Amino acid sequence: MQKVVDWTPEGSVHSKIHAKGIEHQHLKYDDKVVKLTIEFDETKLYGIVPLIGHEPDINFGFMVPDVKDGKPKVSYRGNYIREDDPNPKFGTYINEPTDIGCHVWSIITAATKKASKDAVVVVNLNEEIDAVNEALKYKHPSEENKALMAAAFQKYEEEVLAAKTELNAKRAAYDIKQKEEADLRAKKEAEEESAKQKELHEIRVWAAEHGSDRLKKGLEAGYSCKKLYFTERGQEDLGEDYVLDYDESINTKDRSCPSLEALEEESRINALYPKSAKIVWCPNGLDKEEYEGGCEAVEVMYLGQLYYKHTGD
């Protein structure tokens, strides 16, 4: 039989129909709508598609199993698999079989799809209808369907087991690394605390013998007084003219031709503390208030701190 329907071709399909020189009719009041003729053997659809009068309802849609290479296709859903740890961190998606896949089929959708693909205005659906009838035998439970789903589930379970093994190994490696990093942090913190306590002990011992009353009282009251300690210690060990750069805010440049005073001071300090002193130029001086001209200075790295002594004119 034949059915003529109104069809609006999408994209360039209408243009392709013209390019082929195919004669076609338009809807009287809308030249975008084309008359499409659908040819099919209606007897092939009896018992499948309801009738309107004595003709199949071309708009009726029904579920048809997906078939590829003569076999039904299994449909899947993504299932997120995690490692076995109570507080999992890693996971992956595995396709879990759910059922035999299906799609909605109707005469009108099959006809417009074929017409769009071939850029024609007359389509014959008998081959498509035969394929639908062949696929429908997989719609209801059968031994073949059961075997297909059983094979799909077996493959799924094997993939889950492999994924679990990999994820558990990944988690084990992660836990080992986390423990190693935690141990390293703990060791570092212990070393830092030990160094802190050692430094504090050294400060207290030195302050008890050489420190000012202010330094002693501050330490007794629980204050660190580190800047004051390094200031007094530097002046005691290096000389009263040395300025502590606790915040390392003094800018320096290379000194190309040092003064005799600087050279002698550099030699004196390096004799006491080898390779600790060098002569530099301070463009802004040793004080934030000194900006004009700059000055020469001997720079000393001592006790992990920078000290400067102005030299020259």
N, C-alpha and C positions, 0 to 999 in steps of 0.2 A: 504494500500500500504506500501511498504518498501523503505527507502532511506538509503544508506550507506555513511557515511561521515568520514573524518579524524578528529580524536579527540586526544588532548593531555591532559591526566588526570593530575590533579594538586596534589601536596603533596604525600600522601601515597596511593592514590586511585589505582594506577597501581599495587602496591604491594598487596593490598587487593584483587584485581582481581586474582592475582597469588595464594594468600592464599586460595581462594575459589576453585581453580582448574578449573577456567573457561577458555576454549579454546578461543583464540583471535588471530587476525592477526595484524601485524605491517606494517607500510609504508616501502617499500622496502629499502629506503635510510635513514630512521630515525626510530630507534627502540623505541623512546619515543612516537611516534604517533601510536594510536590504531584505528582500524576500528570499528566504532560504527554504529549499525543498529537501525534505527528509524522506528517504526511501528505505523500507525495511519489510521483512516478512512478519506480519503481526502474529502469525501462528506460533512463532518461536518464543513469544512472550506470554502466551496464554498460561495462566496459573502462577505467573510471576508478578505481572503488573495489573493493577485493577483496571476495569473497563469503564469508560464513559460512553453510555449507549452500548455500542458493540465495538468500540475502538479503544485501543490501549491509551491510558493516560500518559501522555508524553512527559508530563512534569513530575510524575511520581518518582521519588528517589528511594532506593533501597540499598542495604548493605551488601557488598560483594567482596569476598575474600581477595586479598592481594596475591597474585600468582606470578612467579618468575621461573622461567625454564620448565614450565609444566608442574611446578611444585608450589604449595602455599608458602607465603613468607611469614615469618614470626615477627611480631611487633615487640618492642623493648621499651623499657623505661630506665633512666639512669638511677642507680642505687649507690649511695655514698657509703663506702666501706672504710672503717677506721681500724687502727691497731687495737690490741686487746687491753692496753693500759686503762685503768679506771678514769684517768684524766688524759684522754687521747689528744694528740697534737697534729697527727698526720692522717691523711685519708686520700682516697681516690674514687673516681666513679667507675662502676662496672655496669654494663648493660644487662639488666635482668629481664628474661622473657616474661611476657604477660599473657599473650594469646595469639591466635592467628590474626594477622593484620587485615583490616577491612577498609574499604572506602565507599562513599556514596555514589551510586550510578543512576543516571536517568537518561531517557532518550534525548531530551533537549540538551543536556550538558554534553553528552557524547557527540551529538550532531554539531553543536557550535564549536566544540574543541577541534573536531576533525576539519570543519570548514575553515577555521582560523589557521590551522596547520598547513592545509593544502591550498588556501586562498581560492576556494570554489564556492558556488552557490547551490550545488546539488550534491548531496552526500548519501551514500548507501551504507547502512549500519549492520548489514547481515553478519559480516565477519566479527564485528564487535559484540553483537548479540550472541553469536556462537561461543565467543571467548567467555562472556558472562555466564552462560549456561554451564560451561565446563568448570568455571571457578566456583559456581554455587554448590558443587558437590562437596566442597571443603567447608561449607558454612556450618554444618552440624557436626557434632562429635563423631569421629571415626577412628578406626585403628591407625590409619595413616597420620591423622592429626595428633593422636596420643603419642605415637612414636616420635613424631617431629618435635613435639613439646618436651618429651622426655630427653631427647638428645640435646635440645637447647638448654634445658635445666642442668644436665650433666656438665656441659661445657661451662655454664655459668658458675656452678659450684667449684669447678677446677680453677677458673679464673679468680674466684673469691679467695680460695685457699692460697693460690700463688701470690695474690695481692696482700693477703694477711701476713704471709711469711716475709715478704719484702718490707711491709710497713713495720712489722715487729722488729726486724733487723735494723731498720732506719731509726726506730724509737730507741733501741738498745744503744746504738752508736751515739744518738743524741744525748741520752742520759749519761753515758760515759764522758762525753765532751763537757756536759754541764757540770758534772762532778769535778772534772779536772780543772775547769775554769773557776769553780767555787773554791777548790783547794788552793789554786794559785792566788785568788783574791784574799783568802784567809791568811795565806803565807805572807803576801805583800802587806796586808794590814798589820799582821803580827810584827813584821820587820820594821814597818813604819812606826808602830807603837814603841817597839824596843829602841829604835833610833831616837824617837822623841824623848823617851825616859832617860836615855843615855845623855842626850844633849841637855835636858833639864838638870840632870845630876851634875854635869860639868859646869853648867851655869851657876848652880848653887854653890859648888865647891869654889869656883873662881870668885864669885861675889862675896863669899864669906871671908876671903883673904884680901881681895883687892877692890871690891865694889864700894860704891858710895852708899851713904845711909838710905838714900831714896831707893836704890836698887835692892838693897837688903830688905827693907820694909815692904817693898812691892812684892818681892818673891815670897816673903813670909805670909803676906795677905792673900796669896794664891793667884797673883797676876803673873803673866808670862814675862813682861818687861823685856822682850827680846831686842827691840830696837835700842833701848837704853843700854842693855848688856853689850851688844855689838859696838855701840858707840864708845863706851868706856873701855872695852877690851881692845879695840883698835887703837885708841889713843894710848893705852898702857903699853901695848906690844909694838906698835909701829911708830908712835910719836904723837904728841899733842896737836900737831898741825894737820893731822889727817881727818878728812870729813867722810862720814859714812853715807854712801848712796844706797840707802835701804830699799828704796823703790826703783832703783836703776833708772832714774830720770835724767841723769846728766848725759848730755850728748858729747860724743868724742870723735875726733878725726886723727889720722896718722900725723905724727910730728916729724917733719923732714930734717930739721937741724936743731936738736935739743941744746939747751943751755948747759953750762958746766955744772951748775947747781943740780939740775935734773939728772945728769949723767952720774954724778956722785951719789945722789939719793937712790937712784935705781940700783947702783952697785951695792950700796949698803943693805937695801932690803933684800935683794937676791942672795946676798951672802947669808942673811938670816933665814929666809924662806925662798929657796931656789925656784927660779922661773915664775915667781909670783908677781913681779913688777915690770911695767913697761911705761915708756914716756908717750903721752898723747897731747893733743890740742883740744881744748874745750871751747867751741865757738861761742857758747853762751855763759862761759865761766862756770864756777862751782856753785853758784847761787842763782836762784830764779830771778833775782833782781839785777844780776849782772848780764847785760846784753851786748854792750859795746866792746868791740875788739877781741873778746875772748881771752883765754889765758892758757899757758902751758901748765901741765900737771903730771905727776907720777901716779899712775893707776896701779893699785895693788889688789889682787884677788886673795883674800885671806878669810879663813873660816866660812867659805862659801859666800862671802859678801864683798862688794866693791868699795874700796876706799880711795880717796884722792887727796893729794897734797899739792897746793899751788907752789910753782917754782918759777924762777926767772923774774923778769921785771913786770 
